[in-house]
Amino acid sequence: MSIIWTIIIGFVAGIIAKFLMPGPNEPQGFVLTAILGIVGAFVATWLGQALGWYGPDQGAGLIGAVVGAVIVLAVWGMISKNRKA
């Protein structure tokens, strides 16, 4: 899977993850949400390859990327909550 395809999947996954996990500590901007989704797609790809779910040339699909984006958004929410306190 190419990096461009991972970015496209991550962009869509970030938008879906934002709808699945709304909240006041989540990123408010569209661009930041998309970037966190892309990071989530890369995290899902890396984690899937590390666990042997994906081969070296495979990347996370949409479901895996959404799960990765939700994880990144949850971590972002915990970090931003701690910074506001």
Number of C-alpha atoms within 10 A of each C-alpha: 13 9 10 9 12 22 20 16 24 32 25 19 30 32 19 21 26 22 11 11 12 12 11 9 15 19 18 12 9 12 13 13 23 24 18 27 33 26 23 31 34 23 21 27 25 18 17 18 17 12 10 10 13 17 13 13 8 15 25 26 18 18 14 22 31 28 21 29 34 24 18 22 25 15 13 16 17 13 12 15 13 9 8 7 5
